[in-house]
Amino acid sequence: MNEKINLAAKGFCMGAADVVPGVSGGTMAFILGIYAQLLAAIRSFDIIWLQHIVKLQIKPAIQRPHFSFLIPLLLGIVCALLFFTRIVPLPIFLHTHPELVYGLFFGLIIASIIVLLPEIKPFKISTIFFLIIGITMGWLIVTLVPMSTPDTTSFIFFSGMLAISAMLLPGISGSFILLILHKYDTILNAIGHFNFMILIPFGLGVVTGLVVFSRFISWLLAGFYHHTVATIIGILIGSLWVIWPFQVRKYITVHAKERLISSTPVWPDIWNDTVMYSIIMMFIGLGVVLLIYALAKRN
């Protein structure tokens, strides 16, 4: 029972990480020491499992997937998603208190970089090369802010596939990808209001991304671990450009919704309560991730 509660708590941390566009669920799983288990559990839904399903072999179909690991973990993730959409409405806070929310995200990403850095020791010339590639990719990704994206079923499916792929990769936040695609508010509001017209295609995209990308990332990390992690850290560093809480953000209204069209980081010209609280939120985000990492390492 204690193990199930522990897994549910870790799932809640992963779900919370994926709701806020600052640290990925994959990074949180890495910090909590369950990343390899997570990939193995996802890969347990394989061709053999499908054959059991087709042949109506119920017992082996139930026994093959790692349900004892996945069920409590998923329960924790679902609880986090509902908590941060129904009780603490983050999509609203992103518009009403952007400096404070992005201050928290900034601290989360800095802590993620600190946690991941030891994974690429010793530093080599190739490590620096892949770091630079990652920084360039990260900057290009976060500065690629489209004016609008369609709300079609196919694009919602694509958003789910891309977001879950990002979630599985330590370092890239699935919710941040949704922000870039302008589907963050759409998906979180759909979860909070149980809008199945959006949730069903998004869920199908998530399942597709899980099946495809879990195998790809396992192959990538097995064969090119240090280079992959160096690229991930670079992407995180590059993303700090747009996560910096003090930005000049420009919006336009498209179909009665505000769309971010540009975001330029600035240094605050005056010290006020907003700046102070934003810095406090940075340290809270930094401290939370480092504390979780320290506790996971000790256990």
C-alpha positions, 0 to 999 in steps of 0.5 A: 500500500505504501508503495502505491501511495508513493507512486501516486505522489510521484504521479501528482508531481509529474502531473503538476510539472506538466500543467505548468509550462516550466518543467516536463513530466519526463524531467520530474520522473528523472528526478524521482528516479522512475524514468526508466520504469516509466519508459519500460511500462509504456513499452509493455503495450507492445505487439505481443500484448496486442496479439493477446487482445486480438485472441481474447486472451484476457489473463495474459493481456492483463498481466503483460502491461505494468499496471501495478506501476501505471495505475497509481502513477496515472491516478496521481497525474489525473489528480494533479491535472484536476487540481490545477484546472478546477481548484488553482486555475493556472490558465487564468493566472497566466493572464492576470499575474504573468510575472509571478507565474513565469517567475515560478516557471523560470525557477523550475527550469533553472533547477531542472538544468542544475539537476541534469548537468551532472548527467553529462560529465565529463565535459568534452568538445562534443558535449559543448557542440551539442549544448550549442545545438540545443540552445539554438533549437530552444531559442528557435522553438520559443521565438516561433510564436504563430499568430494563430493555430487551427482548432480542428480535430486533426490539429488537436490530435497533432497537439496531443501527440507532440505534447506527450512526446515532449513530456517523455523527453527530460527537459522539454515541457509538454505544456510549453509545447502547447503554449507555443501551439496556442493550445494550452488554455484550450486543453486545460479548459477542456479538462476542467470542463470535461469537453470531450469534443476536444479531449477525445482527439487530444487523448488519441494523439497522446496515445499515439505519441506514447506508442511511437516516441517512448520507443524512439527516446529509449533507443536515443538514450541507449545509444547516444545518452550524453549527447541527447542529455546535452541537447536537452539541457541546451534546449532548456537554456534556450527556452529561458529567453521567453520564460524570463518573467519580465517581458513586453508581450503583444497580443492580438484578438483572433476569434474572440481569443487573445493570441500572443504574437511577440514576447521580448525580455526586458530588465525591470526598470523599477523595484516594486511588489510585482518584481519582488514577488516574481523573484520570490516565486523564482526561488520557490520553483528552484527550491521545490525541484532541488528539494524533490531531487535531494529527497529522491536521491536520499531514498 
